[in-house]
Amino acid sequence: MTQVHTENKIEYIKLFEHTQLVTGLYLLPFISLFGIIGSIFNILVYKNSKKYSTNVYLIALSVSDIVKLVNDFLYFLVSLLSRLDSALGNYFFNQMYLYSHYIFVTTAINTAWLTCSIALDRYFILMYNRGHQKYRKYFFSILMSLFIAMMSSVIAIPAPLFLKSVQEIDPATNQTVSKVGESTLNDSNFKIVYSYFNAIFRAFIPLVIIIYLNFKTVRIVYEKKMKKKPFSKLIQKKEKSKSKITIMLIVIVLTFTVCMFPDAIMTMMQLGYANETYLVRSVREITDLLLAVNSATTFPICYYFSLQYRAKFKELCGLYRADTNQSVTRIRVNENASFFVSKAGDETPNLIHKNTVNANSEV
């Protein structure tokens, strides 16, 4: 029996090492760097766009993604150091893990509720247009983003308190080494309550809200599409722009749902990382990689679905410059139609023609 248990343990150790090698050393650094650069571009694009609530939430989401991906990249550096020097890598892992775990939980909660805010914001835009002005105000969205960040920071405080750095003697080298162990709070009822609360609050509640709002949003878009077509091409282009922005936000929300769900299951089962079995740590490597993928995919999604985003991105990179004189001429020629469109719809910018994009429009 003992021999079988030992053989299984060795197999799990090999599984963990291979999983960590692929996810932590091969994939994670490229995903992290790509996501960090993409999130910086997101901030620059949305910062130079009109002051809409959706843009504020996307900026806040990009900041949260940068913090999370920098934390992931530090994990890659520690894992790489562990391959080169096991003792030194183990030292840095144990010194950084408690802080890294706090950042991980904070950004997970922050990302979940910011994504939920984006879904809620888009739903009110489509459902009520300008009826619910308080959800569309720029400063309200700033205060909401700051509140979510502060709330996430406070709720994540107990997360590292269940762990502590302990000293043990390594039987192989007969030397004292430090490792992450369990604190006295780990066996308390508070740990159980907090684990369930953390999983429900950071994953399941946002997921339920997001799935419901996504369903309602898709239904609204479908119903509007089935209605009679607008009588002018200008309005058709505007409606098409609104639809693309809505699809873009839906894809962002669906990506979050798919990538967050496995981590939510693991959290609900009270399964961590550092002090768990090698099998659990192998699964955690995969779930953590999915969270990194979620943080890194906002930039390509926005770039692919939003014409305004691509135009602003190219403009920031010096690859595109809007023809201001041509835009003014087109606006004067279509003055009456443009006025009607701005009154009929929501705050989504008008697309006058394919090659002219308002530089300050909502992306």
C-alpha positions in Angstrom: 0.0 0.0 0.0 2.8 2.4 0.9 4.7 1.5 -2.3 1.6 2.3 -4.4 1.1 5.6 -2.6 4.8 6.5 -3.2 4.5 5.6 -6.9 1.4 7.8 -7.2 3.1 10.6 -5.5 6.1 10.4 -7.8 3.8 10.4 -10.8 2.0 13.5 -9.5 5.4 15.2 -9.0 6.3 14.5 -12.6 2.9 15.7 -13.7 3.3 18.9 -11.8 6.8 19.5 -13.1 5.7 19.0 -16.7 2.6 21.1 -16.2 4.6 23.9 -14.6 7.2 23.7 -17.4 4.6 24.2 -20.1 2.3 26.7 -18.4 4.7 28.6 -16.2 7.9 28.7 -18.3 6.7 28.3 -21.9 3.3 30.0 -22.2 2.9 32.3 -19.2 5.8 34.8 -20.1 4.5 35.3 -23.6 0.9 35.7 -22.5 1.9 38.1 -19.7 4.1 40.3 -21.9 1.5 40.4 -24.7 -1.2 41.2 -22.2 0.8 43.9 -20.5 1.6 45.7 -23.7 -2.0 45.3 -25.0 -3.4 46.7 -21.8 -1.2 49.7 -22.0 -2.5 50.4 -25.5 -6.0 49.9 -24.2 -5.4 52.6 -21.6 -3.9 55.0 -24.1 -6.7 54.5 -26.7 -9.6 54.9 -24.2 -7.9 57.8 -22.4 -7.8 59.7 -25.7 -11.5 58.9 -26.5 -14.7 60.5 -25.4 -15.6 60.5 -21.7 -18.1 57.6 -21.7 -18.7 55.3 -18.8 -17.9 52.2 -20.8 -14.5 53.6 -21.6 -13.8 54.3 -17.9 -14.6 50.7 -17.0 -12.4 49.4 -19.8 -9.5 51.6 -18.6 -10.0 50.3 -15.0 -10.1 46.7 -16.3 -6.9 47.2 -18.2 -5.2 48.5 -15.1 -6.3 45.5 -13.2 -5.1 43.2 -16.0 -1.6 44.9 -15.9 -1.3 44.3 -12.2 -2.4 40.7 -12.5 -0.1 40.0 -15.5 2.9 41.6 -13.8 2.3 39.4 -10.8 2.2 36.4 -13.2 5.4 37.4 -14.9 7.1 37.5 -11.5 5.9 34.0 -10.9 7.6 33.0 -14.2 10.9 34.6 -13.1 10.8 32.7 -9.8 10.0 29.4 -11.6 12.8 30.0 -14.0 15.1 30.8 -11.0 14.0 27.5 -9.4 15.1 25.6 -12.4 18.6 27.2 -12.3 19.1 27.3 -8.6 16.6 25.3 -6.5 17.5 26.8 -3.1 17.5 30.4 -4.3 14.3 29.9 -6.2 12.6 28.3 -3.2 13.7 31.2 -1.0 12.2 33.9 -3.3 9.0 31.8 -3.8 8.4 31.6 -0.1 9.2 35.3 0.5 6.9 36.5 -2.3 4.1 34.1 -2.2 2.0 35.7 0.5 2.1 39.1 -1.2 1.6 37.5 -4.6 -1.5 35.6 -3.3 -3.0 38.8 -2.0 -2.5 40.5 -5.4 -4.0 37.4 -7.1 -7.2 37.5 -5.0 -7.5 41.3 -5.3 -7.3 41.4 -9.0 -9.6 38.4 -9.4 -12.4 40.2 -7.4 -11.7 43.5 -9.2 -11.8 42.0 -12.7 -15.0 40.1 -11.9 -16.9 43.1 -10.8 -15.5 45.4 -13.5 -16.6 42.9 -16.1 -20.0 42.8 -14.4 -20.1 46.6 -14.6 -19.3 46.6 -18.3 -22.2 44.1 -18.9 -24.6 46.2 -16.8 -23.5 49.4 -18.5 -24.1 48.1 -22.0 -27.4 46.6 -21.0 -28.8 50.0 -19.8 -27.4 51.7 -23.0 -29.4 49.3 -25.2 -32.4 49.0 -23.0 -33.0 52.6 -22.0 -30.8 54.6 -24.4 -30.6 57.9 -22.4 -33.2 57.0 -19.9 -30.9 56.0 -17.1 -28.4 58.9 -17.1 -26.8 58.0 -13.7 -25.4 54.8 -15.2 -23.9 56.8 -18.1 -22.2 59.7 -16.2 -18.5 59.8 -16.5 -17.7 60.7 -12.9 -20.1 58.1 -11.6 -18.3 55.4 -13.5 -14.9 56.7 -12.1 -16.3 56.5 -8.5 -17.7 53.0 -9.2 -14.4 51.8 -10.5 -12.5 53.2 -7.5 -15.1 51.7 -5.1 -14.7 48.3 -6.7 -10.9 48.6 -6.4 -11.1 49.5 -2.7 -13.7 46.8 -2.0 -11.5 44.2 -3.7 -8.4 45.3 -1.7 -10.3 45.0 1.6 -12.0 41.7 0.9 -8.7 40.1 -0.2 -6.9 41.0 3.1 -7.7 37.7 4.9 -6.5 35.5 2.0 -2.8 35.5 2.9 -3.5 35.3 6.6 -4.2 31.5 6.4 -0.6 30.9 5.2 2.8 31.6 6.7 6.4 30.9 6.1 7.7 27.9 8.1 11.1 26.4 8.6 11.7 22.6 7.9 14.6 20.3 7.5 15.2 18.9 4.1 15.9 15.2 4.4 17.9 15.1 1.2 20.3 17.8 2.2 19.8 17.8 5.9 19.5 21.6 5.8 16.9 24.0 7.1 14.7 25.3 4.3 11.7 27.7 4.3 8.4 26.8 2.8 4.8 28.0 2.8 2.7 26.4 5.5 -0.6 26.8 7.2 -1.2 29.3 9.9 -3.4 28.8 13.0 -6.3 30.4 11.2 -6.3 27.7 8.6 -8.1 25.3 10.9 -10.7 27.8 12.1 -14.3 28.2 11.0 -13.4 31.6 9.7 -11.4 29.9 6.9 -14.4 27.9 5.8 -16.7 30.9 5.8 -14.2 33.1 4.0 -13.5 30.5 1.4 -17.1 30.1 0.5 -17.7 33.8 0.6 -14.7 34.5 -1.6 -15.7 32.0 -4.2 -19.3 33.2 -4.3 -18.5 36.9 -4.2 -15.7 36.9 -6.7 -17.0 34.3 -9.2 -20.5 32.9 -8.9 -22.5 36.1 -8.2 -20.7 38.0 -11.0 -21.1 35.0 -13.3 -24.8 34.8 -12.7 -25.3 38.5 -13.3 -23.1 38.5 -16.4 -24.8 35.4 -17.9 -28.3 37.0 -17.3 -27.3 40.4 -18.7 -25.6 38.8 -21.7 -28.8 36.9 -22.5 -30.9 40.0 -22.2 -28.4 42.0 -24.3 -28.3 39.5 -27.1 -32.1 39.3 -27.1 -32.3 43.1 -27.4 -29.8 43.2 -30.2 -31.7 40.4 -32.0 -35.1 42.1 -31.6 -33.7 45.4 -32.9 -32.2 43.6 -35.9 -35.5 41.9 -36.7 -37.3 45.3 -36.8 -37.7 47.3 -40.0 -34.4 48.7 -41.3 -33.6 52.4 -40.9 -34.5 54.7 -43.9 -31.0 56.1 -44.4 -27.6 54.6 -44.9 -26.2 56.9 -42.3 -28.4 55.5 -39.6 -27.6 52.0 -40.8 -23.9 52.6 -40.4 -24.5 54.0 -36.9 -26.6 50.9 -35.9 -23.9 48.6 -37.3 -21.3 50.4 -35.2 -23.4 50.1 -32.1 -23.9 46.4 -32.8 -20.2 45.8 -33.2 -19.4 47.5 -29.9 -22.1 45.4 -28.2 -20.7 42.2 -29.7 -17.2 43.2 -28.6 -18.3 43.7 -25.0 -20.2 40.4 -25.1 -17.1 38.5 -26.3 -15.1 40.1 -23.5 -17.7 39.0 -21.0 -17.9 35.5 -22.4 -14.1 35.1 -22.3 -14.2 36.1 -18.7 -17.0 33.5 -18.0 -15.1 30.6 -19.6 -11.7 31.5 -18.0 -13.0 32.3 -14.5 -15.3 29.2 -14.0 -12.6 26.6 -13.3 -10.9 28.9 -10.8 -14.2 29.4 -9.1 -14.8 25.7 -8.7 -11.3 25.2 -7.2 -11.9 28.1 -4.8 -15.2 26.8 -3.7 -13.6 23.4 -2.9 -11.1 25.4 -0.7 -8.1 24.2 -2.8 -5.2 26.6 -2.8 -1.7 26.1 -4.3 1.4 26.3 -2.2 0.3 23.8 0.6 -1.7 21.5 -1.6 -0.9 18.1 -3.2 1.0 18.0 -6.5 -2.1 16.9 -8.3 -4.0 20.0 -7.1 -1.1 22.2 -7.9 -1.0 20.8 -11.4 -4.7 21.7 -11.9 -4.1 25.2 -10.4 -1.3 25.8 -12.9 -3.9 25.4 -15.7 -6.6 27.5 -14.0 -4.2 30.3 -13.3 -3.1 30.2 -16.9 -6.7 30.6 -18.0 -7.0 33.7 -15.8 -3.9 35.1 -17.5 -5.4 34.4 -20.9 -8.6 36.3 -19.9 -6.5 39.3 -18.9 -4.4 39.2 -22.1 -7.3 38.9 -24.6 -9.0 42.3 -24.1 -6.7 44.1 -26.5 -7.1 41.7 -29.5 -10.9 41.6 -28.9 -11.2 45.4 -29.0 -8.9 45.7 -32.0 -10.8 43.1 -34.0 -14.3 44.3 -33.3 -14.0 48.0 -33.1 -13.3 50.2 -36.1 -12.9 53.2 -33.9 -10.4 51.4 -31.8 -8.3 50.4 -34.8 -8.3 54.0 -36.1 -7.3 55.4 -32.7 -4.6 52.7 -32.3 -3.1 53.4 -35.7 -3.2 57.2 -35.0 -1.3 56.7 -31.7 1.2 54.6 -33.5 1.6 57.2 -36.3 0.1 55.0 -38.9 -3.2 56.8 -39.4 -4.2 60.5 -39.4 -7.8 61.5 -39.8 -8.6 63.9 -42.6 -10.1 66.8 -40.6 -11.1 68.9 -43.6 -12.9 66.0 -45.3 -14.7 65.2 -42.1 -16.0 68.8 -41.7 -17.1 68.9 -45.3 -19.0 65.6 -44.9 -20.6 66.8 -41.7 -21.8 70.0 -43.3 -23.3 68.2 -46.3 -25.1 65.8 -44.1 -25.9 68.3 -41.3 -29.6 67.4 -41.0 -29.1 63.6 -41.1 -26.2 63.8 -38.7 -28.3 65.9 -36.3 -31.1 63.3 -36.5 -28.8 60.4 -35.8 -27.2 62.1 -32.8 -30.7 62.7 -31.4 -32.2 59.3 -32.2 -29.5 57.0 -30.8 -27.3 56.7 -27.7 -23.9 58.2 -27.1 -22.2 55.8 -29.6 -20.3 58.0 -32.1 -21.5 58.4 -35.7 -19.5 56.8 -38.5 -19.8 59.3 -41.4 -17.9 57.1 -43.8 -15.4 54.2 -43.7 -12.2 56.3 -43.8 -13.4 59.0 -41.4 -13.5 58.2 -37.7 -14.0 60.7 -34.9 -10.7 60.7 -33.0 -12.6 61.3 -29.7 -15.3 58.7 -30.2 -16.4 56.0 -27.8 -14.4 52.8 -28.6 
